[in-house]
Amino acid sequence: MPERIFNFSAGPATLPPEVLAQASRDLVNYRDLGMSIIEMSHRSKDFIAVTEQAEQLLRELLDIPANYQVLFLQGGASTQFAMIPMNLLGAGKDKKACYLNTGVWAKKAIKEAKLFGEIDVAYSSEAEVYNHVPADGDYQVDDKAEYLYFVSNNTIYGTQFQSFPATHVPLVCDMSSDILSRPFDIRPFGLVFAGAQKNMGPAGVTTVIIREDLLDRAPENLPTMFKYRTHADQGSMFNTPPCFAIYVVGLVLEWLKNLGGLAAIERINKEKAALLYDTIDRLDFYRGHARRDSRSLMNVTFNLPTPELEAKFIQEAAARGMSGLKGHRSVGGCRASIYNAFPREGVEQLVEFMAEFAKNN
Ligand SMILES: *Cc1c(COP(=O)(O)O)cnc(C)c1O
């Protein structure tokens, strides 16, 4: 591998070098078949094995029970904002769902859901620039809601649910930026989805894990491609799936399994995040955006005393081989995205630089 910089990008994001090396070999010649992984029929036995292997690894890592289906879809996480209410709220506008507004991704999902049913926004942290996520007692879930929708990790603001909502209605969750970062019990969930490009692989595939009994809520007149049932019945092969993205996700899952699975990666993620939060708290110079009780292990957001110093910080960090530290345009400041594959050495180098920059400025 050529020398790599430390890439703190929020997504598409850093992938394990071993995965990239394997993918580059298979891009030319997959398992000595004399053709590339992206030249194979998606219906060939070799490619079906790739998809089945990826699904199997995901089931193993997340401990997914048999009554859930795993789908590999296109359209990005954003398509799920509409597909979820389309399928789960049915045809009429008489059905209801409950949403927690903890950031722009949640807000976009709320906008789409309103096209398909009555949407109760049970909580919003918008007035505080989404600097926290709610605790169970902070909101009420309507008994008649078909599901409670939330975003487990708010990529832009650096907030994360430390534990998941306890409620009697099925949970529906956008885990795009923290799936596979820690173990969790999927049984209270009706549906979990994640775009791959943050913590699972390249852009192009969105993983949907759906409880089987929810597959048949969709109205008859829903177009074929928008029905979860279509993809579930065809093993995600109703039409050409995003072959290369699924293949890379499989490699990432294998890498994660070899590392020791979710308990092991959670330990590593906690250590990496602690290095950054300790630095932010220790030096008067930096201010964390997220409230302490909501701090994310994946995206660490912080401000410097002035926007000018923030620009200088980002520029000097880049000159030292640390890129992608600019915060999202909607909140400004700085953001260090340190997903599963982001190396600890990169975090160590960043905190060293933070201390030095604070002293010099
Ligand atoms: C990035 C992101 C999205 C959007 O994903 P796309 O695949 O670009 O549609 C949605 N939700 C969360 C939490 C994200 O981080």
The ligand as an ORCA input file, in Angstrom:
! r2SCAN-3c Opt
* xyz 0 1
  C     -25.107     10.051      5.592
  C     -26.365      9.786      6.290
  C     -27.582      9.647      5.576
  C     -27.691      9.852      4.083
  O     -27.189      8.765      3.391
  P     -27.308      8.678      1.800
  O     -26.840      7.279      1.536
  O     -26.395      9.729      1.244
  O     -28.709      8.901      1.403
  C     -28.713      9.338      6.295
  N     -28.694      9.177      7.628
  C     -27.553      9.320      8.349
  C     -27.577      9.138      9.826
  C     -26.357      9.628      7.696
  O     -25.223      9.768      8.399
*
